[in-house]
Amino acid sequence: MNDAQGNDDSAVIDEDSDPYRPKQNHILSHAVGQLSSTDNPDFRAGNSWGGPARSFALEAVFREFARVELWDETRTTGRFWFRVSEFSGEGLWHHYFRTSWDWAQNKWTDNGSSSGPGHP
């Protein structure tokens, strides 16, 4: 398996892949010659799943890295991804989504969700 292939999300607001221009907004910040990304997971529980004494949990573990896609219109073999960085931090980061149904408010409430480097 090609570890540079990835399966990144389709959102573009949390990533900037143009190292030729600086980026500064409420989400991203980088100088010329750099890339930036927040790439936060966004898990949700549907209200239709809710009910008395219900809870929902999801664990996701990621490997964060930078990659580049190279191709030109003369190639017939397709596009190629190359990993151009080491895996960040300890190589893994996690997000634990934990929620429980609050019957009084008729909605899901956080029940100890967490994100961070490594895999506790």
N, CA, C and O atoms as CSV, one atom per row, in Angstrom:
chain,resi,resn,atom,element,x,y,z
A,1,MET,N,N,0.847,-1.192,0.000
A,1,MET,CA,C,0.000,0.000,0.000
A,1,MET,C,C,0.887,1.249,0.000
A,1,MET,O,O,1.884,1.307,0.720
A,2,ASN,N,N,0.529,2.226,-0.792
A,2,ASN,CA,C,1.267,3.471,-0.881
A,2,ASN,C,C,0.823,4.400,0.251
A,2,ASN,O,O,-0.303,4.899,0.232
A,3,ASP,N,N,1.703,4.639,1.244
A,3,ASP,CA,C,1.291,5.466,2.386
A,3,ASP,C,C,1.131,6.938,2.031
A,3,ASP,O,O,0.641,7.713,2.853
A,4,ALA,N,N,1.529,7.341,0.837
A,4,ALA,CA,C,1.334,8.723,0.410
A,4,ALA,C,C,-0.015,8.920,-0.264
A,4,ALA,O,O,-0.445,10.056,-0.463
A,5,GLN,N,N,-0.685,7.833,-0.616
A,5,GLN,CA,C,-1.967,7.950,-1.304
A,5,GLN,C,C,-2.989,8.663,-0.431
A,5,GLN,O,O,-3.672,9.580,-0.886
A,6,GLY,N,N,-3.090,8.242,0.813
A,6,GLY,CA,C,-3.997,8.895,1.749
A,6,GLY,C,C,-5.450,8.766,1.345
A,6,GLY,O,O,-5.773,8.200,0.301
A,7,ASN,N,N,-6.298,9.284,2.164
A,7,ASN,CA,C,-7.726,9.315,1.880
A,7,ASN,C,C,-8.308,10.597,2.450
A,7,ASN,O,O,-9.326,10.583,3.142
A,8,ASP,N,N,-7.660,11.679,2.154
A,8,ASP,CA,C,-7.991,12.958,2.756
A,8,ASP,C,C,-9.421,13.386,2.437
A,8,ASP,O,O,-10.022,12.960,1.451
A,9,ASP,N,N,-9.932,14.236,3.301
A,9,ASP,CA,C,-11.284,14.746,3.086
A,9,ASP,C,C,-11.305,15.705,1.903
A,9,ASP,O,O,-10.262,16.114,1.393
A,10,SER,N,N,-12.500,16.048,1.486
A,10,SER,CA,C,-12.645,16.929,0.326
A,10,SER,C,C,-12.701,18.403,0.699
A,10,SER,O,O,-12.742,19.259,-0.185
A,11,ALA,N,N,-12.703,18.713,1.991
A,11,ALA,CA,C,-12.777,20.113,2.411
A,11,ALA,C,C,-11.480,20.836,2.068
A,11,ALA,O,O,-10.396,20.274,2.221
A,12,VAL,N,N,-11.583,22.057,1.612
A,12,VAL,CA,C,-10.391,22.832,1.279
A,12,VAL,C,C,-10.206,24.039,2.187
A,12,VAL,O,O,-9.166,24.695,2.122
A,13,ILE,N,N,-11.173,24.346,3.021
A,13,ILE,CA,C,-11.067,25.525,3.886
A,13,ILE,C,C,-10.021,25.319,4.987
A,13,ILE,O,O,-9.454,26.294,5.481
A,14,ASP,N,N,-9.758,24.066,5.381
A,14,ASP,CA,C,-8.826,23.803,6.471
A,14,ASP,C,C,-7.425,23.440,5.996
A,14,ASP,O,O,-6.591,23.027,6.801
A,15,GLU,N,N,-7.152,23.589,4.690
A,15,GLU,CA,C,-5.845,23.261,4.145
A,15,GLU,C,C,-5.440,24.307,3.109
A,15,GLU,O,O,-6.286,24.889,2.430
A,16,ASP,N,N,-4.128,24.534,3.001
A,16,ASP,CA,C,-3.631,25.409,1.958
A,16,ASP,C,C,-2.370,24.792,1.374
A,16,ASP,O,O,-1.381,24.600,2.082
A,17,SER,N,N,-2.405,24.489,0.110
A,17,SER,CA,C,-1.293,23.773,-0.516
A,17,SER,C,C,-0.489,24.653,-1.463
A,17,SER,O,O,0.174,24.142,-2.365
A,18,ASP,N,N,-0.538,25.963,-1.273
A,18,ASP,CA,C,0.208,26.875,-2.139
A,18,ASP,C,C,1.376,27.474,-1.366
A,18,ASP,O,O,1.192,28.447,-0.635
A,19,PRO,N,N,2.581,26.908,-1.512
A,19,PRO,CA,C,3.725,27.421,-0.751
A,19,PRO,C,C,4.311,28.705,-1.332
A,19,PRO,O,O,5.258,29.260,-0.773
A,20,TYR,N,N,3.759,29.181,-2.446
A,20,TYR,CA,C,4.304,30.376,-3.104
A,20,TYR,C,C,3.673,31.669,-2.602
A,20,TYR,O,O,4.108,32.760,-2.972
A,21,ARG,N,N,2.659,31.551,-1.771
A,21,ARG,CA,C,1.995,32.737,-1.205
A,21,ARG,C,C,1.804,32.548,0.297
A,21,ARG,O,O,1.484,31.447,0.746
A,22,PRO,N,N,1.995,33.598,1.067
A,22,PRO,CA,C,1.717,33.469,2.503
A,22,PRO,C,C,0.208,33.340,2.723
A,22,PRO,O,O,-0.588,33.786,1.897
A,23,LYS,N,N,-0.171,32.735,3.826
A,23,LYS,CA,C,-1.594,32.571,4.147
A,23,LYS,C,C,-1.821,33.033,5.568
A,23,LYS,O,O,-1.098,32.633,6.481
A,24,GLN,N,N,-2.817,33.869,5.759
A,24,GLN,CA,C,-3.165,34.346,7.093
A,24,GLN,C,C,-4.667,34.585,7.133
A,24,GLN,O,O,-5.164,35.535,6.529
A,25,ASN,N,N,-5.383,33.733,7.838
A,25,ASN,CA,C,-6.813,33.951,8.073
A,25,ASN,C,C,-7.173,33.354,9.428
A,25,ASN,O,O,-6.279,32.992,10.194
A,26,HIS,N,N,-8.442,33.245,9.735
A,26,HIS,CA,C,-8.854,32.767,11.053
A,26,HIS,C,C,-8.617,31.270,11.253
A,26,HIS,O,O,-8.779,30.771,12.366
A,27,ILE,N,N,-8.234,30.539,10.189
A,27,ILE,CA,C,-8.006,29.100,10.294
A,27,ILE,C,C,-6.541,28.739,10.063
A,27,ILE,O,O,-5.981,27.921,10.792
A,28,LEU,N,N,-5.920,29.345,9.052
A,28,LEU,CA,C,-4.578,28.950,8.636
A,28,LEU,C,C,-3.588,30.100,8.702
A,28,LEU,O,O,-3.956,31.270,8.595
A,29,SER,N,N,-2.319,29.738,8.882
A,29,SER,CA,C,-1.269,30.744,8.885
A,29,SER,C,C,0.040,30.084,8.470
A,29,SER,O,O,0.491,29.129,9.102
A,30,HIS,N,N,0.652,30.604,7.392
A,30,HIS,CA,C,1.976,30.133,7.011
A,30,HIS,C,C,2.669,31.170,6.140
A,30,HIS,O,O,2.030,31.996,5.488
A,31,ALA,N,N,4.000,31.101,6.151
A,31,ALA,CA,C,4.833,32.010,5.359
A,31,ALA,C,C,5.092,31.405,3.984
A,31,ALA,O,O,4.734,30.256,3.723
A,32,VAL,N,N,5.717,32.187,3.111
A,32,VAL,CA,C,6.129,31.675,1.798
A,32,VAL,C,C,7.076,30.497,2.027
A,32,VAL,O,O,7.951,30.560,2.891
A,33,GLY,N,N,6.904,29.440,1.264
A,33,GLY,CA,C,7.729,28.247,1.400
A,33,GLY,C,C,7.193,27.237,2.394
A,33,GLY,O,O,7.855,26.239,2.680
A,34,GLN,N,N,5.990,27.483,2.931
A,34,GLN,CA,C,5.397,26.578,3.906
A,34,GLN,C,C,4.003,26.151,3.466
A,34,GLN,O,O,3.405,26.761,2.580
A,35,LEU,N,N,3.497,25.106,4.089
A,35,LEU,CA,C,2.124,24.637,3.917
A,35,LEU,C,C,1.463,24.663,5.281
A,35,LEU,O,O,2.148,24.628,6.303
A,36,SER,N,N,0.140,24.725,5.310
A,36,SER,CA,C,-0.533,24.667,6.602
A,36,SER,C,C,-1.858,23.925,6.471
A,36,SER,O,O,-2.477,23.871,5.409
A,37,SER,N,N,-2.265,23.352,7.615
A,37,SER,CA,C,-3.500,22.586,7.656
A,37,SER,C,C,-3.958,22.468,9.103
A,37,SER,O,O,-3.131,22.343,10.006
A,38,THR,N,N,-5.247,22.508,9.326
A,38,THR,CA,C,-5.783,22.197,10.650
A,38,THR,C,C,-6.372,20.801,10.649
A,38,THR,O,O,-6.204,20.061,11.619
A,39,ASP,N,N,-7.051,20.432,9.594
A,39,ASP,CA,C,-7.533,19.072,9.343
A,39,ASP,C,C,-8.177,18.404,10.541
A,39,ASP,O,O,-7.889,17.243,10.831
A,40,ASN,N,N,-9.039,19.116,11.236
A,40,ASN,CA,C,-9.724,18.563,12.397
A,40,ASN,C,C,-10.834,17.603,11.989
A,40,ASN,O,O,-11.545,17.859,11.018
A,41,PRO,N,N,-10.991,16.494,12.722
A,41,PRO,CA,C,-12.112,15.604,12.433
A,41,PRO,C,C,-13.421,16.255,12.844
A,41,PRO,O,O,-13.444,17.100,13.740
A,42,ASP,N,N,-14.489,15.875,12.208
A,42,ASP,CA,C,-15.802,16.437,12.509
A,42,ASP,C,C,-16.815,15.296,12.537
A,42,ASP,O,O,-17.419,14.960,11.518
A,43,PHE,N,N,-16.991,14.706,13.717
A,43,PHE,CA,C,-17.940,13.609,13.877
A,43,PHE,C,C,-19.200,14.138,14.524
A,43,PHE,O,O,-19.146,15.038,15.363
A,44,ARG,N,N,-20.330,13.585,14.139
A,44,ARG,CA,C,-21.616,14.001,14.700
A,44,ARG,C,C,-22.519,12.795,14.887
A,44,ARG,O,O,-22.417,11.805,14.163
A,45,ALA,N,N,-23.393,12.890,15.857
A,45,ALA,CA,C,-24.417,11.867,16.073
A,45,ALA,C,C,-25.755,12.466,15.655
A,45,ALA,O,O,-26.097,13.576,16.065
A,46,GLY,N,N,-26.496,11.748,14.854
A,46,GLY,CA,C,-27.796,12.240,14.394
A,46,GLY,C,C,-28.821,12.254,15.510
A,46,GLY,O,O,-28.883,11.318,16.307
A,47,ASN,N,N,-29.621,13.299,15.576
A,47,ASN,CA,C,-30.637,13.381,16.622
A,47,ASN,C,C,-31.644,12.232,16.546
A,47,ASN,O,O,-32.229,11.856,17.562
A,48,SER,N,N,-31.849,11.682,15.372
A,48,SER,CA,C,-32.790,10.568,15.247
A,48,SER,C,C,-32.285,9.311,15.971
A,48,SER,O,O,-33.062,8.386,16.209
A,49,TRP,N,N,-30.993,9.270,16.321
A,49,TRP,CA,C,-30.441,8.133,17.048
A,49,TRP,C,C,-30.697,8.254,18.554
A,49,TRP,O,O,-30.536,7.282,19.292
A,50,GLY,N,N,-31.094,9.446,19.006
A,50,GLY,CA,C,-31.193,9.720,20.434
A,50,GLY,C,C,-32.363,9.028,21.107
A,50,GLY,O,O,-33.355,8.681,20.468
A,51,GLY,N,N,-32.227,8.837,22.403
A,51,GLY,CA,C,-33.271,8.252,23.222
A,51,GLY,C,C,-32.776,8.091,24.639
A,51,GLY,O,O,-31.589,8.278,24.905
A,52,PRO,N,N,-33.673,7.743,25.565
A,52,PRO,CA,C,-33.291,7.597,26.969
A,52,PRO,C,C,-32.116,6.624,27.140
A,52,PRO,O,O,-32.108,5.534,26.569
A,53,ALA,N,N,-31.139,7.039,27.929
A,53,ALA,CA,C,-29.972,6.227,28.289
A,53,ALA,C,C,-29.122,5.818,27.083
A,53,ALA,O,O,-28.398,4.825,27.154
A,54,ARG,N,N,-29.198,6.553,25.995
A,54,ARG,CA,C,-28.388,6.235,24.815
A,54,ARG,C,C,-27.060,6.973,24.873
A,54,ARG,O,O,-26.972,8.088,25.388
A,55,SER,N,N,-26.035,6.333,24.337
A,55,SER,CA,C,-24.728,6.969,24.190
A,55,SER,C,C,-24.131,6.478,22.879
A,55,SER,O,O,-24.546,5.459,22.325
A,56,PHE,N,N,-23.137,7.236,22.395
A,56,PHE,CA,C,-22.496,6.900,21.131
A,56,PHE,C,C,-21.021,7.252,21.260
A,56,PHE,O,O,-20.677,8.302,21.804
A,57,ALA,N,N,-20.148,6.380,20.763
A,57,ALA,CA,C,-18.707,6.632,20.822
A,57,ALA,C,C,-18.069,6.172,19.518
A,57,ALA,O,O,-18.497,5.192,18.907
A,58,LEU,N,N,-17.035,6.902,19.108
A,58,LEU,CA,C,-16.309,6.571,17.895
A,58,LEU,C,C,-14.839,6.904,18.128
A,58,LEU,O,O,-14.516,7.978,18.635
A,59,GLU,N,N,-13.961,5.998,17.764
A,59,GLU,CA,C,-12.523,6.210,17.897
A,59,GLU,C,C,-11.914,6.283,16.510
A,59,GLU,O,O,-12.191,5.437,15.659
A,60,ALA,N,N,-11.081,7.297,16.279
A,60,ALA,CA,C,-10.375,7.431,15.001
A,60,ALA,C,C,-8.908,7.716,15.297
A,60,ALA,O,O,-8.585,8.539,16.154
A,61,VAL,N,N,-8.022,7.025,14.577
A,61,VAL,CA,C,-6.590,7.219,14.727
A,61,VAL,C,C,-6.033,7.572,13.357
A,61,VAL,O,O,-6.348,6.918,12.363
A,62,PHE,N,N,-5.206,8.607,13.306
A,62,PHE,CA,C,-4.709,9.146,12.048
A,62,PHE,C,C,-3.191,9.190,12.032
A,62,PHE,O,O,-2.547,9.179,13.080
A,63,ARG,N,N,-2.632,9.239,10.838
A,63,ARG,CA,C,-1.210,9.519,10.626
A,63,ARG,C,C,-1.159,10.779,9.767
A,63,ARG,O,O,-1.621,10.782,8.626
A,64,GLU,N,N,-0.602,11.832,10.317
A,64,GLU,CA,C,-0.594,13.126,9.631
A,64,GLU,C,C,0.728,13.343,8.918
A,64,GLU,O,O,1.792,13.080,9.479
A,65,PHE,N,N,0.664,13.825,7.672
A,65,PHE,CA,C,1.864,14.066,6.877
A,65,PHE,C,C,1.519,14.997,5.731
A,65,PHE,O,O,0.348,15.256,5.455
A,66,ALA,N,N,2.548,15.497,5.068
A,66,ALA,CA,C,2.357,16.329,3.868
A,66,ALA,C,C,2.694,15.477,2.648
A,66,ALA,O,O,3.599,14.643,2.689
A,67,ARG,N,N,1.964,15.693,1.577
A,67,ARG,CA,C,2.198,14.948,0.343
A,67,ARG,C,C,2.076,15.878,-0.850
A,67,ARG,O,O,1.503,16.963,-0.753
A,68,VAL,N,N,2.621,15.439,-1.977
A,68,VAL,CA,C,2.529,16.222,-3.204
A,68,VAL,C,C,2.077,15.281,-4.318
A,68,VAL,O,O,2.470,14.116,-4.368
A,69,GLU,N,N,1.250,15.810,-5.199
A,69,GLU,CA,C,0.784,15.053,-6.356
A,69,GLU,C,C,1.478,15.592,-7.595
A,69,GLU,O,O,1.399,16.786,-7.881
A,70,LEU,N,N,2.159,14.722,-8.333
A,70,LEU,CA,C,2.854,15.127,-9.544
A,70,LEU,C,C,2.231,14.431,-10.747
A,70,LEU,O,O,1.951,13.233,-10.728
A,71,TRP,N,N,2.024,15.224,-11.790
A,71,TRP,CA,C,1.500,14.671,-13.039
A,71,TRP,C,C,1.627,15.716,-14.117
A,71,TRP,O,O,1.781,16.903,-13.832
A,72,ASP,N,N,1.566,15.286,-15.321
A,72,ASP,CA,C,1.478,16.230,-16.436
A,72,ASP,C,C,0.565,15.610,-17.492
A,72,ASP,O,O,0.277,14.414,-17.449
A,73,GLU,N,N,0.130,16.402,-18.407
A,73,GLU,CA,C,-0.868,15.936,-19.373
A,73,GLU,C,C,-0.296,14.993,-20.417
A,73,GLU,O,O,-1.053,14.412,-21.195
A,74,THR,N,N,1.027,14.824,-20.455
A,74,THR,CA,C,1.612,13.902,-21.430
A,74,THR,C,C,1.714,12.478,-20.887
A,74,THR,O,O,1.919,11.543,-21.661
A,75,ARG,N,N,1.577,12.296,-19.581
A,75,ARG,CA,C,1.658,10.951,-19.003
A,75,ARG,C,C,0.354,10.193,-19.250
A,75,ARG,O,O,-0.736,10.759,-19.166
A,76,THR,N,N,0.485,8.950,-19.545
A,76,THR,CA,C,-0.698,8.113,-19.711
A,76,THR,C,C,-0.892,7.187,-18.522
A,76,THR,O,O,-1.892,6.472,-18.448
A,77,THR,N,N,0.047,7.194,-17.598
A,77,THR,CA,C,-0.014,6.278,-16.458
A,77,THR,C,C,-0.692,6.885,-15.238
A,77,THR,O,O,-0.762,6.236,-14.195
A,78,GLY,N,N,-1.179,8.082,-15.339
A,78,GLY,CA,C,-1.924,8.666,-14.235
A,78,GLY,C,C,-1.139,9.606,-13.364
A,78,GLY,O,O,-0.061,10.077,-13.728
A,79,ARG,N,N,-1.706,9.872,-12.194
A,79,ARG,CA,C,-1.127,10.808,-11.239
A,79,ARG,C,C,-0.405,10.039,-10.143
A,79,ARG,O,O,-0.760,8.903,-9.828
A,80,PHE,N,N,0.611,10.668,-9.568
A,80,PHE,CA,C,1.411,10.005,-8.548
A,80,PHE,C,C,1.498,10.874,-7.302
A,80,PHE,O,O,1.744,12.076,-7.394
A,81,TRP,N,N,1.298,10.266,-6.139
A,81,TRP,CA,C,1.438,10.935,-4.860
A,81,TRP,C,C,2.780,10.565,-4.249
A,81,TRP,O,O,3.212,9.414,-4.318
A,82,PHE,N,N,3.435,11.557,-3.649
A,82,PHE,CA,C,4.690,11.338,-2.947
A,82,PHE,C,C,4.592,11.968,-1.566
A,82,PHE,O,O,4.189,13.125,-1.440
A,83,ARG,N,N,4.953,11.223,-0.536
A,83,ARG,CA,C,4.989,11.774,0.816
A,83,ARG,C,C,6.253,12.609,0.918
A,83,ARG,O,O,7.345,12.105,0.655
A,84,VAL,N,N,6.125,13.894,1.301
A,84,VAL,CA,C,7.265,14.811,1.337
A,84,VAL,C,C,7.596,15.265,2.758
A,84,VAL,O,O,8.337,16.229,2.948
A,85,SER,N,N,7.051,14.575,3.746
A,85,SER,CA,C,7.373,14.885,5.135
A,85,SER,C,C,7.375,13.588,5.926
A,85,SER,O,O,6.863,12.558,5.488
A,86,GLU,N,N,7.962,13.678,7.092
A,86,GLU,CA,C,7.833,12.574,8.036
A,86,GLU,C,C,6.428,12.629,8.621
A,86,GLU,O,O,5.744,13.646,8.504
A,87,PHE,N,N,5.997,11.545,9.248
A,87,PHE,CA,C,4.725,11.590,9.963
A,87,PHE,C,C,4.895,12.526,11.152
A,87,PHE,O,O,5.927,12.484,11.823
A,88,SER,N,N,3.913,13.362,11.423
A,88,SER,CA,C,4.040,14.362,12.475
A,88,SER,C,C,4.022,13.722,13.855
A,88,SER,O,O,3.453,12.649,14.054
A,89,GLY,N,N,4.652,14.397,14.794
A,89,GLY,CA,C,4.647,13.961,16.188
A,89,GLY,C,C,5.118,12.538,16.353
A,89,GLY,O,O,6.164,12.156,15.828
A,90,GLU,N,N,4.357,11.760,17.073
A,90,GLU,CA,C,4.679,10.361,17.316
A,90,GLU,C,C,4.229,9.492,16.149
A,90,GLU,O,O,4.320,8.266,16.218
A,91,GLY,N,N,3.747,10.111,15.083
A,91,GLY,CA,C,3.288,9.356,13.925
A,91,GLY,C,C,1.790,9.138,13.938
A,91,GLY,O,O,1.180,8.971,12.882
A,92,LEU,N,N,1.189,9.135,15.119
A,92,LEU,CA,C,-0.252,8.932,15.222
A,92,LEU,C,C,-0.874,10.079,16.002
A,92,LEU,O,O,-0.232,10.682,16.862
A,93,TRP,N,N,-2.111,10.367,15.697
A,93,TRP,CA,C,-2.904,11.224,16.561
A,93,TRP,C,C,-4.312,10.671,16.559
A,93,TRP,O,O,-4.714,9.965,15.634
A,94,HIS,N,N,-5.054,10.994,17.595
A,94,HIS,CA,C,-6.347,10.358,17.795
A,94,HIS,C,C,-7.459,11.373,18.014
A,94,HIS,O,O,-7.224,12.531,18.360
A,95,HIS,N,N,-8.657,10.899,17.804
A,95,HIS,CA,C,-9.849,11.636,18.216
A,95,HIS,C,C,-10.848,10.615,18.743
A,95,HIS,O,O,-11.242,9.689,18.034
A,96,TYR,N,N,-11.249,10.797,19.993
A,96,TYR,CA,C,-12.296,9.972,20.583
A,96,TYR,C,C,-13.553,10.825,20.686
A,96,TYR,O,O,-13.571,11.832,21.394
A,97,PHE,N,N,-14.579,10.429,19.994
A,97,PHE,CA,C,-15.865,11.129,20.011
A,97,PHE,C,C,-16.778,10.361,20.952
A,97,PHE,O,O,-17.118,9.205,20.698
A,98,ARG,N,N,-17.173,11.011,22.041
A,98,ARG,CA,C,-18.060,10.393,23.030
A,98,ARG,C,C,-19.208,11.345,23.316
A,98,ARG,O,O,-18.995,12.511,23.649
A,99,THR,N,N,-20.405,10.846,23.186
A,99,THR,CA,C,-21.576,11.683,23.421
A,99,THR,C,C,-22.678,10.861,24.077
A,99,THR,O,O,-22.738,9.644,23.906
A,100,SER,N,N,-23.533,11.519,24.814
A,100,SER,CA,C,-24.686,10.840,25.416
A,100,SER,C,C,-25.926,11.704,25.202
A,100,SER,O,O,-25.837,12.925,25.077
A,101,TRP,N,N,-27.063,11.059,25.165
A,101,TRP,CA,C,-28.321,11.743,24.891
A,101,TRP,C,C,-28.837,12.408,26.155
A,101,TRP,O,O,-29.000,11.755,27.186
A,102,ASP,N,N,-29.091,13.697,26.076
A,102,ASP,CA,C,-29.669,14.457,27.177
A,102,ASP,C,C,-31.163,14.568,26.902
A,102,ASP,O,O,-31.602,15.371,26.079
A,103,TRP,N,N,-31.921,13.758,27.596
A,103,TRP,CA,C,-33.365,13.688,27.355
A,103,TRP,C,C,-34.049,15.019,27.682
A,103,TRP,O,O,-34.979,15.416,26.980
A,104,ALA,N,N,-33.607,15.709,28.728
A,104,ALA,CA,C,-34.232,16.974,29.134
A,104,ALA,C,C,-34.062,18.047,28.067
A,104,ALA,O,O,-34.968,18.851,27.844
A,105,GLN,N,N,-32.886,18.064,27.395
A,105,GLN,CA,C,-32.642,19.069,26.374
A,105,GLN,C,C,-32.933,18.553,24.967
A,105,GLN,O,O,-32.895,19.313,23.998
A,106,ASN,N,N,-33.222,17.266,24.863
A,106,ASN,CA,C,-33.539,16.642,23.582
A,106,ASN,C,C,-32.410,16.826,22.562
A,106,ASN,O,O,-32.641,17.183,21.407
A,107,LYS,N,N,-31.160,16.567,23.036
A,107,LYS,CA,C,-30.006,16.681,22.141
A,107,LYS,C,C,-28.833,15.885,22.706
A,107,LYS,O,O,-28.836,15.503,23.877
A,108,TRP,N,N,-27.830,15.640,21.860
A,108,TRP,CA,C,-26.600,14.973,22.261
A,108,TRP,C,C,-25.711,15.967,22.990
A,108,TRP,O,O,-25.650,17.137,22.612
A,109,THR,N,N,-25.022,15.517,24.031
A,109,THR,CA,C,-24.067,16.357,24.749
A,109,THR,C,C,-22.725,15.629,24.835
A,109,THR,O,O,-22.675,14.400,24.864
A,110,ASP,N,N,-21.655,16.396,24.875
A,110,ASP,CA,C,-20.321,15.822,24.951
A,110,ASP,C,C,-20.169,15.033,26.231
A,110,ASP,O,O,-20.627,15.455,27.292
A,111,ASN,N,N,-19.527,13.890,26.127
A,111,ASN,CA,C,-19.337,13.023,27.290
A,111,ASN,C,C,-17.877,12.590,27.374
A,111,ASN,O,O,-17.585,11.403,27.521
A,112,GLY,N,N,-16.970,13.543,27.281
A,112,GLY,CA,C,-15.551,13.245,27.431
A,112,GLY,C,C,-14.796,13.014,26.142
A,112,GLY,O,O,-13.834,12.245,26.128
A,113,SER,N,N,-15.204,13.662,25.044
A,113,SER,CA,C,-14.457,13.555,23.785
A,113,SER,C,C,-13.064,14.121,23.977
A,113,SER,O,O,-12.861,15.011,24.803
A,114,SER,N,N,-12.092,13.605,23.210
A,114,SER,CA,C,-10.729,14.122,23.319
A,114,SER,C,C,-9.991,13.942,22.006
A,114,SER,O,O,-10.300,13.052,21.214
A,115,SER,N,N,-9.003,14.810,21.790
A,115,SER,CA,C,-8.125,14.737,20.626
A,115,SER,C,C,-6.707,15.007,21.090
A,115,SER,O,O,-6.491,15.719,22.071
A,116,GLY,N,N,-5.733,14.432,20.378
A,116,GLY,CA,C,-4.361,14.735,20.719
A,116,GLY,C,C,-3.386,13.806,20.036
A,116,GLY,O,O,-3.781,12.874,19.336
A,117,PRO,N,N,-2.100,14.070,20.247
A,117,PRO,CA,C,-1.073,13.227,19.624
A,117,PRO,C,C,-0.998,11.870,20.295
A,117,PRO,O,O,-1.443,11.693,21.429
A,118,GLY,N,N,-0.435,10.927,19.586
A,118,GLY,CA,C,-0.258,9.587,20.135
A,118,GLY,C,C,-1.547,8.801,20.115
A,118,GLY,O,O,-2.522,9.188,19.471
A,119,HIS,N,N,-1.540,7.688,20.832
A,119,HIS,CA,C,-2.706,6.822,20.927
A,119,HIS,C,C,-2.747,6.268,22.339
A,119,HIS,O,O,-2.126,5.245,22.626
A,120,PRO,N,N,-3.488,6.949,23.238
A,120,PRO,CA,C,-3.478,6.535,24.652
A,120,PRO,C,C,-4.082,5.156,24.877
A,120,PRO,O,O,-4.139,4.685,26.013
